[in-house]
Amino acid sequence: MDRNLSYFVYQPPKSNSHGHGVRDKNILRGLKKVIDVFTENFGEMQSDKLELDLYYDKANEEEFILAKNTISKLEEFLGLSIRQWENTGYEHLKDSMSWENDKKNIFDLLTYLNTYEDEALLPLNQFSISQFYNYGDNKTANGYIMCSIESGKLFIRLHLILPYPIEDERAYELIGKLNKELPFKLSNKNFKRLGPNKNRYGQWKLDDEIQKRLDSYLK
């Protein structure tokens, strides 16, 4: 990246948990759409380790039976858990087990669980699953997305630096393309300018002209 030029940065605020919910009830399909769009437009996506937490109520006999079945399947697929926590009387907390794996990814896990959807396992809303994907490096336009499944829904946290200078028409065309192809809508409020300003380099609010031009590609 040329530090004499400016680039678009996209990051939702903390009030939106830095991301967007995916508008597809089929989580595997929605996830594939997200990764395919980013791979096509930003190049190869490098994945970090898969992280999974499973929550259950050991005091609930019926749920604990489902939990034991689920744990058995997860250990077959991911190996032994790295952490187990037993609730010792906290009213609003559940027992939990945690896994990490750098050989399997979130697609592998969801596909595996789908093969057992008719068996007596805990529902997906008792899983917390996450995996980071990133592109680029410190010398090029770069960014990350975090795919997480919470309460049975897919959520995407993201921080993106677009690969074209802010004056380049290709930057606006890419924004319009992403907005149409992703299974969630980009917000014009989440864009900033990354570049120089009065001998400083950082992120800045868009000026009115750039904001209007950007808005025309988000319709």
Phi and psi in degrees as GROMACS dihedral restraints (atoms count N, CA, C in turn):
[ dihedral_restraints ]
;  ai    aj    ak    al  type     phi  dphi    fc
    3     4     5     6     1   -89.4    20    10
    4     5     6     7     1   114.3    20    10
    6     7     8     9     1   -72.4    20    10
    7     8     9    10     1    -3.7    20    10
    9    10    11    12     1   -87.0    20    10
   10    11    12    13     1    -9.1    20    10
   12    13    14    15     1  -109.2    20    10
   13    14    15    16     1   167.0    20    10
   15    16    17    18     1  -112.2    20    10
   16    17    18    19     1   149.5    20    10
   18    19    20    21     1  -135.6    20    10
   19    20    21    22     1   154.6    20    10
   21    22    23    24     1   -76.6    20    10
   22    23    24    25     1   138.0    20    10
   24    25    26    27     1  -119.6    20    10
   25    26    27    28     1   138.8    20    10
   27    28    29    30     1  -125.1    20    10
   28    29    30    31     1   122.1    20    10
   30    31    32    33     1  -154.3    20    10
   31    32    33    34     1   119.1    20    10
   33    34    35    36     1   -63.4    20    10
   34    35    36    37     1   153.6    20    10
   36    37    38    39     1   -78.2    20    10
   37    38    39    40     1   169.0    20    10
   39    40    41    42     1   -59.1    20    10
   40    41    42    43     1   -33.1    20    10
   42    43    44    45     1   -62.8    20    10
   43    44    45    46     1   -21.8    20    10
   45    46    47    48     1  -105.2    20    10
   46    47    48    49     1    21.8    20    10
   48    49    50    51     1    55.7    20    10
   49    50    51    52     1    27.5    20    10
   51    52    53    54     1    61.9    20    10
   52    53    54    55     1    26.9    20    10
   54    55    56    57     1  -165.4    20    10
   55    56    57    58     1  -161.3    20    10
   57    58    59    60     1  -138.2    20    10
   58    59    60    61     1   143.7    20    10
   60    61    62    63     1   -79.1    20    10
   61    62    63    64     1   145.0    20    10
   63    64    65    66     1   -89.9    20    10
   64    65    66    67     1   130.6    20    10
   66    67    68    69     1   -87.5    20    10
   67    68    69    70     1    67.0    20    10
   69    70    71    72     1  -156.9    20    10
   70    71    72    73     1   119.8    20    10
   72    73    74    75     1   -70.4    20    10
   73    74    75    76     1   -20.7    20    10
   75    76    77    78     1   -86.5    20    10
   76    77    78    79     1   101.0    20    10
   78    79    80    81     1   -63.3    20    10
   79    80    81    82     1   -43.3    20    10
   81    82    83    84     1   -62.9    20    10
   82    83    84    85     1   -41.9    20    10
   84    85    86    87     1   -65.6    20    10
   85    86    87    88     1   -44.0    20    10
   87    88    89    90     1   -63.4    20    10
   88    89    90    91     1   -41.0    20    10
   90    91    92    93     1   -63.7    20    10
   91    92    93    94     1   -44.7    20    10
   93    94    95    96     1   -60.9    20    10
   94    95    96    97     1   -40.4    20    10
   96    97    98    99     1   -61.0    20    10
   97    98    99   100     1   -45.3    20    10
   99   100   101   102     1   -60.1    20    10
  100   101   102   103     1   -52.0    20    10
  102   103   104   105     1   -66.1    20    10
  103   104   105   106     1   -39.1    20    10
  105   106   107   108     1   -61.9    20    10
  106   107   108   109     1   -42.8    20    10
  108   109   110   111     1   -64.2    20    10
  109   110   111   112     1   -44.2    20    10
  111   112   113   114     1   -69.5    20    10
  112   113   114   115     1   -38.0    20    10
  114   115   116   117     1   -64.0    20    10
  115   116   117   118     1   -42.6    20    10
  117   118   119   120     1   -63.6    20    10
  118   119   120   121     1   -38.0    20    10
  120   121   122   123     1   -99.4    20    10
  121   122   123   124     1   -18.6    20    10
  123   124   125   126     1  -122.7    20    10
  124   125   126   127     1    -1.2    20    10
  126   127   128   129     1    92.4    20    10
  127   128   129   130     1  -169.6    20    10
  129   130   131   132     1   -57.6    20    10
  130   131   132   133     1   132.3    20    10
  132   133   134   135     1   -97.0    20    10
  133   134   135   136     1   125.2    20    10
  135   136   137   138     1   -96.4    20    10
  136   137   138   139     1   129.6    20    10
  138   139   140   141     1  -101.8    20    10
  139   140   141   142     1   147.3    20    10
  141   142   143   144     1   -97.2    20    10
  142   143   144   145     1  -175.7    20    10
  144   145   146   147     1   -67.4    20    10
  145   146   147   148     1   150.4    20    10
  147   148   149   150     1   -80.2    20    10
  148   149   150   151     1   135.1    20    10
  150   151   152   153     1  -124.3    20    10
  151   152   153   154     1   137.0    20    10
  153   154   155   156     1  -141.9    20    10
  154   155   156   157     1   133.7    20    10
  156   157   158   159     1  -121.7    20    10
  157   158   159   160     1   135.9    20    10
  159   160   161   162     1  -117.2    20    10
  160   161   162   163     1   130.4    20    10
  162   163   164   165     1  -116.5    20    10
  163   164   165   166     1   138.1    20    10
  165   166   167   168     1  -158.9    20    10
  166   167   168   169     1   163.0    20    10
  168   169   170   171     1  -106.6    20    10
  169   170   171   172     1   105.2    20    10
  171   172   173   174     1   -65.9    20    10
  172   173   174   175     1   -26.0    20    10
  174   175   176   177     1   -76.5    20    10
  175   176   177   178     1   -16.6    20    10
  177   178   179   180     1   -91.3    20    10
  178   179   180   181     1   107.3    20    10
  180   181   182   183     1   -57.9    20    10
  181   182   183   184     1   -44.9    20    10
  183   184   185   186     1   -64.7    20    10
  184   185   186   187     1   -42.8    20    10
  186   187   188   189     1   -69.2    20    10
  187   188   189   190     1   -34.6    20    10
  189   190   191   192     1   -67.9    20    10
  190   191   192   193     1   -33.2    20    10
  192   193   194   195     1   -63.0    20    10
  193   194   195   196     1   -44.9    20    10
  195   196   197   198     1   -62.6    20    10
  196   197   198   199     1   -39.1    20    10
  198   199   200   201     1   -62.9    20    10
  199   200   201   202     1   -43.7    20    10
  201   202   203   204     1   -63.7    20    10
  202   203   204   205     1   -40.0    20    10
  204   205   206   207     1   -63.8    20    10
  205   206   207   208     1   -42.3    20    10
  207   208   209   210     1   -66.1    20    10
  208   209   210   211     1   -43.8    20    10
  210   211   212   213     1   -61.0    20    10
  211   212   213   214     1   -40.8    20    10
  213   214   215   216     1   -60.2    20    10
  214   215   216   217     1   -44.6    20    10
  216   217   218   219     1   -65.9    20    10
  217   218   219   220     1   -41.0    20    10
  219   220   221   222     1   -67.1    20    10
  220   221   222   223     1   -36.8    20    10
  222   223   224   225     1   -69.0    20    10
  223   224   225   226     1   -32.6    20    10
  225   226   227   228     1   -63.5    20    10
  226   227   228   229     1   -35.7    20    10
  228   229   230   231     1   -91.9    20    10
  229   230   231   232     1   -41.0    20    10
  231   232   233   234     1  -109.8    20    10
  232   233   234   235     1    -7.6    20    10
  234   235   236   237     1    89.4    20    10
  235   236   237   238     1  -173.6    20    10
  237   238   239   240     1   -66.4    20    10
  238   239   240   241     1   148.3    20    10
  240   241   242   243     1   -67.3    20    10
  241   242   243   244     1   156.1    20    10
  243   244   245   246     1   -95.0    20    10
  244   245   246   247     1   -12.6    20    10
  246   247   248   249     1  -159.1    20    10
  247   248   249   250     1   140.3    20    10
  249   250   251   252     1  -134.9    20    10
  250   251   252   253     1   134.6    20    10
  252   253   254   255     1  -125.7    20    10
  253   254   255   256     1   126.5    20    10
  255   256   257   258     1  -107.3    20    10
  256   257   258   259     1   126.7    20    10
  258   259   260   261     1   -69.2    20    10
  259   260   261   262     1   127.4    20    10
  261   262   263   264     1  -106.6    20    10
  262   263   264   265     1    23.2    20    10
  264   265   266   267     1   130.0    20    10
  265   266   267   268     1     2.4    20    10
  267   268   269   270     1   -72.9    20    10
  268   269   270   271     1   125.0    20    10
  270   271   272   273     1   -62.9    20    10
  271   272   273   274     1   -39.6    20    10
  273   274   275   276     1  -103.9    20    10
  274   275   276   277     1    11.2    20    10
  276   277   278   279     1  -113.9    20    10
  277   278   279   280     1   150.7    20    10
  279   280   281   282     1  -111.8    20    10
  280   281   282   283     1   164.3    20    10
  282   283   284   285     1   -68.0    20    10
  283   284   285   286     1   156.6    20    10
  285   286   287   288     1  -152.1    20    10
  286   287   288   289     1   155.6    20    10
  288   289   290   291     1  -133.5    20    10
  289   290   291   292     1   147.9    20    10
  291   292   293   294     1  -129.5    20    10
  292   293   294   295     1   143.7    20    10
  294   295   296   297     1  -129.1    20    10
  295   296   297   298     1   151.6    20    10
  297   298   299   300     1  -134.0    20    10
  298   299   300   301     1   144.1    20    10
  300   301   302   303     1  -154.5    20    10
  301   302   303   304     1   129.0    20    10
  303   304   305   306     1  -105.4    20    10
  304   305   306   307     1     6.2    20    10
  306   307   308   309     1  -100.4    20    10
  307   308   309   310     1   -29.9    20    10
  309   310   311   312     1  -106.3    20    10
  310   311   312   313     1   153.3    20    10
  312   313   314   315     1  -118.7    20    10
  313   314   315   316     1   179.2    20    10
  315   316   317   318     1   -64.5    20    10
  316   317   318   319     1   -30.9    20    10
  318   319   320   321     1   -66.3    20    10
  319   320   321   322     1   -45.0    20    10
  321   322   323   324     1   -58.0    20    10
  322   323   324   325     1   -44.1    20    10
  324   325   326   327     1   -64.2    20    10
  325   326   327   328     1   -48.4    20    10
  327   328   329   330     1   -64.2    20    10
  328   329   330   331     1   -40.0    20    10
  330   331   332   333     1   -62.6    20    10
  331   332   333   334     1   -42.3    20    10
  333   334   335   336     1   -62.0    20    10
  334   335   336   337     1   -47.1    20    10
  336   337   338   339     1   -64.4    20    10
  337   338   339   340     1   -34.8    20    10
  339   340   341   342     1   -63.6    20    10
  340   341   342   343     1   -27.8    20    10
  342   343   344   345     1   -71.2    20    10
  343   344   345   346     1   -14.8    20    10
  345   346   347   348     1  -116.4    20    10
  346   347   348   349     1    21.5    20    10
  348   349   350   351     1   -64.2    20    10
  349   350   351   352     1   -20.5    20    10
  351   352   353   354     1   -94.4    20    10
  352   353   354   355     1     1.4    20    10
  354   355   356   357     1   -95.4    20    10
  355   356   357   358     1   169.4    20    10
  357   358   359   360     1   -81.7    20    10
  358   359   360   361     1    80.3    20    10
  360   361   362   363     1  -121.8    20    10
  361   362   363   364     1   163.8    20    10
  363   364   365   366     1   -65.6    20    10
  364   365   366   367     1   146.9    20    10
  366   367   368   369     1   -70.9    20    10
  367   368   369   370     1   160.6    20    10
  369   370   371   372     1   -62.0    20    10
  370   371   372   373     1   -24.3    20    10
  372   373   374   375     1   -71.7    20    10
  373   374   375   376     1    -1.8    20    10
  375   376   377   378     1  -105.4    20    10
  376   377   378   379     1    11.6    20    10
  378   379   380   381     1  -106.7    20    10
  379   380   381   382     1   148.7    20    10
  381   382   383   384     1  -123.8    20    10
  382   383   384   385     1   115.1    20    10
  384   385   386   387     1  -125.4    20    10
  385   386   387   388     1   136.4    20    10
  387   388   389   390     1  -149.6    20    10
  388   389   390   391     1   152.1    20    10
  390   391   392   393     1  -156.9    20    10
  391   392   393   394     1   135.9    20    10
  393   394   395   396     1   -90.2    20    10
  394   395   396   397     1   143.1    20    10
  396   397   398   399     1  -128.2    20    10
  397   398   399   400     1   143.3    20    10
  399   400   401   402     1  -141.4    20    10
  400   401   402   403     1   162.9    20    10
  402   403   404   405     1  -137.8    20    10
  403   404   405   406     1   156.2    20    10
  405   406   407   408     1    73.4    20    10
  406   407   408   409     1  -171.1    20    10
  408   409   410   411     1  -149.8    20    10
  409   410   411   412     1  -173.1    20    10
  411   412   413   414     1   -65.9    20    10
  412   413   414   415     1   -19.0    20    10
  414   415   416   417     1   -93.4    20    10
  415   416   417   418     1   -10.7    20    10
  417   418   419   420     1  -127.9    20    10
  418   419   420   421     1   172.6    20    10
  420   421   422   423     1   -58.3    20    10
  421   422   423   424     1   135.0    20    10
  423   424   425   426     1  -146.4    20    10
  424   425   426   427     1   168.9    20    10
  426   427   428   429     1   178.7    20    10
  427   428   429   430     1   179.6    20    10
  429   430   431   432     1  -144.9    20    10
  430   431   432   433     1   156.9    20    10
  432   433   434   435     1  -129.7    20    10
  433   434   435   436     1   143.4    20    10
  435   436   437   438     1  -115.9    20    10
  436   437   438   439     1   118.6    20    10
  438   439   440   441     1   -94.7    20    10
  439   440   441   442     1   121.9    20    10
  441   442   443   444     1  -133.1    20    10
  442   443   444   445     1   143.9    20    10
  444   445   446   447     1  -116.2    20    10
  445   446   447   448     1   114.5    20    10
  447   448   449   450     1  -131.9    20    10
  448   449   450   451     1   137.6    20    10
  450   451   452   453     1    53.0    20    10
  451   452   453   454     1    32.9    20    10
  453   454   455   456     1    75.9    20    10
  454   455   456   457     1    15.6    20    10
  456   457   458   459     1  -128.7    20    10
  457   458   459   460     1   151.0    20    10
  459   460   461   462     1   -93.4    20    10
  460   461   462   463     1   130.9    20    10
  462   463   464   465     1  -130.4    20    10
  463   464   465   466     1   137.7    20    10
  465   466   467   468     1  -117.1    20    10
  466   467   468   469     1   115.6    20    10
  468   469   470   471     1   -95.3    20    10
  469   470   471   472     1   141.0    20    10
  471   472   473   474     1  -153.5    20    10
  472   473   474   475     1   151.1    20    10
  474   475   476   477     1  -141.3    20    10
  475   476   477   478     1   115.7    20    10
  477   478   479   480     1  -123.7    20    10
  478   479   480   481     1   136.3    20    10
  480   481   482   483     1  -112.2    20    10
  481   482   483   484     1   120.5    20    10
  483   484   485   486     1   -74.5    20    10
  484   485   486   487     1   148.0    20    10
  486   487   488   489     1   -81.1    20    10
  487   488   489   490     1    -1.3    20    10
  489   490   491   492     1  -116.6    20    10
  490   491   492   493     1   145.7    20    10
  492   493   494   495     1   -58.1    20    10
  493   494   495   496     1   154.6    20    10
  495   496   497   498     1   -66.0    20    10
  496   497   498   499     1   -21.1    20    10
  498   499   500   501     1   -84.9    20    10
  499   500   501   502     1   -11.8    20    10
  501   502   503   504     1   -80.6    20    10
  502   503   504   505     1   129.1    20    10
  504   505   506   507     1   -58.0    20    10
  505   506   507   508     1   -29.4    20    10
  507   508   509   510     1   -63.6    20    10
  508   509   510   511     1   -28.7    20    10
  510   511   512   513     1   -64.6    20    10
  511   512   513   514     1   -43.2    20    10
  513   514   515   516     1   -70.7    20    10
  514   515   516   517     1   -38.9    20    10
  516   517   518   519     1   -63.8    20    10
  517   518   519   520     1   -38.2    20    10
  519   520   521   522     1   -65.3    20    10
  520   521   522   523     1   -42.7    20    10
  522   523   524   525     1   -60.3    20    10
  523   524   525   526     1   -45.3    20    10
  525   526   527   528     1   -62.4    20    10
  526   527   528   529     1   -39.3    20    10
  528   529   530   531     1   -65.8    20    10
  529   530   531   532     1   -46.1    20    10
  531   532   533   534     1   -60.3    20    10
  532   533   534   535     1   -43.3    20    10
  534   535   536   537     1   -63.3    20    10
  535   536   537   538     1   -32.0    20    10
  537   538   539   540     1   -82.4    20    10
  538   539   540   541     1   -33.3    20    10
  540   541   542   543     1   -93.4    20    10
  541   542   543   544     1   -28.8    20    10
  543   544   545   546     1   -72.3    20    10
  544   545   546   547     1   148.9    20    10
  546   547   548   549     1   -82.2    20    10
  547   548   549   550     1    31.7    20    10
  549   550   551   552     1  -157.1    20    10
  550   551   552   553     1   158.6    20    10
  552   553   554   555     1   -95.8    20    10
  553   554   555   556     1   135.5    20    10
  555   556   557   558     1   -75.2    20    10
  556   557   558   559     1   146.3    20    10
  558   559   560   561     1  -106.5    20    10
  559   560   561   562     1   133.8    20    10
  561   562   563   564     1   -63.8    20    10
  562   563   564   565     1   -20.3    20    10
  564   565   566   567     1   -75.2    20    10
  565   566   567   568     1   -14.6    20    10
  567   568   569   570     1   -97.1    20    10
  568   569   570   571     1     4.7    20    10
  570   571   572   573     1   -95.0    20    10
  571   572   573   574     1   139.8    20    10
  573   574   575   576     1  -135.1    20    10
  574   575   576   577     1   168.3    20    10
  576   577   578   579     1   -99.7    20    10
  577   578   579   580     1   127.2    20    10
  579   580   581   582     1  -103.4    20    10
  580   581   582   583     1   118.6    20    10
  582   583   584   585     1   169.0    20    10
  583   584   585   586     1  -169.0    20    10
  585   586   587   588     1   -79.9    20    10
  586   587   588   589     1   151.2    20    10
  588   589   590   591     1  -160.6    20    10
  589   590   591   592     1   111.9    20    10
  591   592   593   594     1    52.3    20    10
  592   593   594   595     1    53.9    20    10
  594   595   596   597     1    65.9    20    10
  595   596   597   598     1    16.2    20    10
  597   598   599   600     1  -124.3    20    10
  598   599   600   601     1   151.1    20    10
  600   601   602   603     1  -118.3    20    10
  601   602   603   604     1   126.4    20    10
  603   604   605   606     1  -178.7    20    10
  604   605   606   607     1  -159.9    20    10
  606   607   608   609     1  -103.3    20    10
  607   608   609   610     1   137.0    20    10
  609   610   611   612     1  -136.7    20    10
  610   611   612   613     1   155.7    20    10
  612   613   614   615     1   -65.2    20    10
  613   614   615   616     1   144.1    20    10
  615   616   617   618     1   -70.3    20    10
  616   617   618   619     1   143.3    20    10
  618   619   620   621     1   -77.4    20    10
  619   620   621   622     1   167.3    20    10
  621   622   623   624     1   -60.4    20    10
  622   623   624   625     1   -39.9    20    10
  624   625   626   627     1   -64.8    20    10
  625   626   627   628     1   -46.0    20    10
  627   628   629   630     1   -66.9    20    10
  628   629   630   631     1   -38.4    20    10
  630   631   632   633     1   -61.4    20    10
  631   632   633   634     1   -43.7    20    10
  633   634   635   636     1   -65.3    20    10
  634   635   636   637     1   -41.4    20    10
  636   637   638   639     1   -64.5    20    10
  637   638   639   640     1   -42.0    20    10
  639   640   641   642     1   -61.4    20    10
  640   641   642   643     1   -47.0    20    10
  642   643   644   645     1   -57.0    20    10
  643   644   645   646     1   -33.4    20    10
  645   646   647   648     1   -67.4    20    10
  646   647   648   649     1   -20.9    20    10
  648   649   650   651     1   -95.1    20    10
  649   650   651   652     1    -2.8    20    10
  651   652   653   654     1  -106.6    20    10
  652   653   654   655     1     7.7    20    10
